[in-house]
Amino acid sequence: MHIISRKPLHEFSDKHPAAKTPLDTWWAEVKRANWGSFADVKEVFGSADVVAGNRVIFNIGGNKYRLVVKVAYRSGTVYVRFVGTHAEYDKIDVKTV
């Protein structure tokens, strides 16, 4: 998959160093992936959830952080929409980020 963009992950890791390794692991897994549907995502990331608009929510770092992406399955593109703590996640509308 092609991921756009890594910058928010780096910025978040700078503020939350404990998130760096789990985010790097997520990045590596997704770069190697070729998802055709959410079922493919679930095979690798069993705790992932899907919401409206092909947005997928990942638990990162033992569920300490949340990552929301929008997946364009046909083009093989993953757009990072949000990365944050659970408290920050609780303040967003996942369907519109």
Protein Blocks (a to p, Z undefined) as FASTA:
>chain_A
ZZddfklmmmmmmmmmmlmmmmmmmmmmmmmpccfbfklmmmmmmmbccdehhiacddee
hhlaccdddddfknopacdfbdcdfklmmmpcfklZZ
